[in-house]
């Protein structure tokens, strides 16, 4: 079985549902290392391509005013539909398929002003899914203090 690592932008509410139900029903728009990502950086290695895909998803969250919260999900290749650029569409996401959670400095510190401008790289902290309760605490703390705007909606075509 071949899998594709996808970077799924999430809201705190979606993360709570993922913990409670151990799955999220899609479809979802996420980013991945697509042929277009590889073509844009032909000399980059796989790690650099993964970084670019994660940064695109994080940048979309930053641009939407939502907290930067991503799930790195390993989806079976047959369940990934190419969209445009680095964007793909995936269906149901099961908790056991979540490889990691990535949080921006806004979520880690509880301070939305800690994020860089959209043209800078976004520092992403890595959390294992065994730390899901802690990540939820961080997102809930940010939600109590955040006045930057609503939770993210489905990313639209670029």
URWORA-V199815 format. One line per field, one symbol per residue. phi: phi as a letter, one per 40 degrees, with the letter a starting at -180 (. if undefined). Layout:
# URWORA-V199815
phi=???
This chain:
# URWORA-V199815
phi=.cbbcbbbcbcccccccdccbgabcccbcbbaccdcccccbcccccccccdccccccccccdccgcdcabbcbcbddcbbbcbafccbbbcdbcdccccabbbccccccgbccccccccbcccbccbccccdccccdcccccccbcbcicccbddccc
